[in-house]
Amino acid sequence: MPKRGKKYQEAIKLVDKSKEYDLTEAVELVKKTATAKFDETVELHVKLGVDSRHADQQVRGAVVLPHGTGKEVKVLVFAKGEKVTEAENAGADYVGSDDLVAKIQGENWFDFDVVVATPDMMGVVGKLGRVLGPKGLMPNPKSGTVTFDLAKAVKEIKAGKVEYRLDKTNIIHVPVGKASFDDEKLLDNLKALLEAIIKAKPAAAKGQYLRSVALTSTMGPSLKINSNKITE
């Protein structure tokens, strides 16, 4: 087990490991424990009472955070015809078709954060399934990244749209802002994300849905959140 740095050791002294914080307390504390020289990302981690191995218990979706993530997101769009102009006018960073496939395959190029495609381009995008899939970059209708409404999709992503989905251990990991955000902005983002996750509860889910909820910064300690108070 690697030794933690002095800043982390000091930060963890502020955390009561036996306590489950409410959202307001957690936001205040996560900002205090983010002591790195860079502006740390604040992340929410939610373990759900579902089994991701079953199709009827999948939890996946997207939500536009009211105050964005604090990160400039680069968007790549697969489109053709008039949809190319629509994507460019909406602010897409890269727009193309087979030329982008060749660049990604030939140059191992991944200078983008989100991939959007029109439905008629999915045959082209499918050639990249093996490289985009493992990176979580494959466009998906459920997250709104396979659509003919490119203007809406690109603008929402640029405004702070984030995707949430279960990993193999039934946990969702999502950035909710930066440590430099005001408390109110982080709190608004947190509430918007948690509300979306709660609404996405599968009908097949049994028992307690929110098993554990934690907030952390890039280099800081994890803070347990009282999940019972979230649903009150």
N, C-alpha and C positions, 0 to 999 in steps of 0.2 A: 504494500500500500504506500503510494508516494506521500511524502510529507507536504502538508499544506503551507502556503506562505504566511508571512506575518500578518498581512492585511486580512486574510481569510480568518486567521486565528482570532484577530481582534473583532471581526464582524460577527463571528459565531457566538461570541460572548453576549451579544445583544439579543440572541434568540433563545426563547424558552422552549426546549425540545418537547416538553410535556404538554405544551399549550396548543390549542387549535384557535387560531386568530380569526376575527371576522374580517371582511374584505377591506374595510377602512384601515384597520390596524395593520393588516398585511401590506397594503400599499405604502403606508408610512414607513414601515420597517424595511421593506425591500429596497427602498430608496436609500435608507441609511446604511444598509449593508453592501451597497454597490460602490465600492471604493477604488475600483480600477482607474487607471489614467484615461481610459477611453469611455465613451458613453455606452454603458452596458445595456444589452437588450433584456427586457423583463419578459419572462415566459410563464405560461400557465400549463400545468400538467394535471390531467384529470384521469383517474383510473375508474372505469365504468363496470358496472355489474352486468356485463354481457359477454358473449363468447364469439369472438371475431371469426371463428372457424365456420360459423353458420351464416348463410346468406341473409337470413331473416333477422339477424342481430347486428348487422353492419351499421355503423354510425359514421356518416360522412356528409359533408356539406361545406358551405362557405358563408361568410358574413362580412359585411363592410364595417370595419371598426370606425366609430364616430370620429376619432382623431388620428386615424392612420397608424402605421407601425413605426414611423420615424425613420424608415429606410426607403431610399430611392429604389424602386423596383423596375427592372428591365423586362420588357414584354416582347416576346417573339410571336409573330402571327403567321400562320399558314393560310394563305388566301390567294384568289385569282380574280381577274377581271376587275369590275368596279369595286369589289370588296377590298382590294389592295389600297385604293385611295381612301376608303372609309377608315381602314385601320391606321393608315399614316396620319390622317387628319385628327384621329382620336388620341394620337400620341404614342403609338406603338414604336418601339425602338428598332425592330427588325421585321420586315415583311417579305415573304417570298414563298417559294414552292420547292421544286426539286433542287434548286440552287442551294437552299438552306440544308436540305437533307445531305447533299454532297459535302457541304462545309462541315457539318457535324460529324459525318462518318469519316471524312478524309483528314480533317484537321483536329479531331477530338475537341471541337469548339463548343464551349458551354458558357458563353458570356451573356447569360440571361437567367432570369429567376422564375418566369412563368411562361408557359406555352399555351396559346389560344389557336383554335382552328375552326374553320367553317365545316359543317358536316360533310360536304362534298370533297373535302381535302383529307379526310381521315384515312383514305387508302394510301395517300402519300406519307402521312405521318406514321402510319402503321409500320413502315420500313424501319422506323427508329424505336420501335417498341422495346427492343432489348437494351437500348442505352438510356432512353428516357424513363422507362418504367422503374428501374431500380433507384433512380434519383428523385422519384416522385414528381416528374415533370410531364407525364403523359396527359394530354387533354382529356377531360371527362365531362359528360353532360351534367352530372350531379353537382359539380363544382362550378358550372356555368362557363367552362372553358371550351366547350364544343357548342358553337352557336353561330347563327347568321347575323345576330345583332352585335357586330364587332365593336361599334362605337360605345355601346353600353358596357360591354365586357372589359374593354381596355380602360375606360375611364374609371370603372369601379375598382379595378386592380390598382391603378395608379393612386386612387383615393385612399387605399388601405384595406382592400378586400383580402381576407386570409382564408385559407382552406383548413378544415379540421377533419381528421380521419383517424381511425383506430390503428395502432400498430399491432404486432403479433401478440403483445402482452396485454391487450385491451386498454391501452393508455393513449390519450390524445395529448400531443405536445404542440403548443401554438404560441408565437410571439404576440404580445399585447401592447408593445410600446417600448420606450426607452426610459432609462432611469432619470433622465433630465426632464421628463414630462411632469406637468403639474399633477398633484394627487388626484384632482377631479377628473383630469383627462384619462389617467390610467384606470381610475375607478369606472368611468363610463365605458371604456373599452372592455374591461373585465366583465361588466354586467351584460354588455351586448353579446359577448362570446358565450358566456355561461347560459344565457337565455336561449341562444341558438342550439347549444348542445342539449339542453333540457328538452326543448321542443322536438329534437330529433330522436327522442327515446323510442326505440323499436317496440312494437306491440308485443313481440315475443320476449322482451326483457322481463325477468322475474326478480322479485326482491329489491334490495336497495340499489338504486341506479348509480348515484354518485358515491362510489366506494371511498375514494380519497381525492382530495384536491390540494395542490401545492403551488406556491408562487416562488419564483427564484429569479435572480439576475445571472448574467453570463458567468461571473466569477464568484458570486455570493452563495451563501448557504440557502437551503430550502426551508420555506415556511409553510407549516401545515395550516390549512384553512378549514374552519368549521362548516362542513357541507350541509348540516341541518339548517343553519341560518340562511344559506343561499336560497333555499326553496321556501322559506317562510313568507 
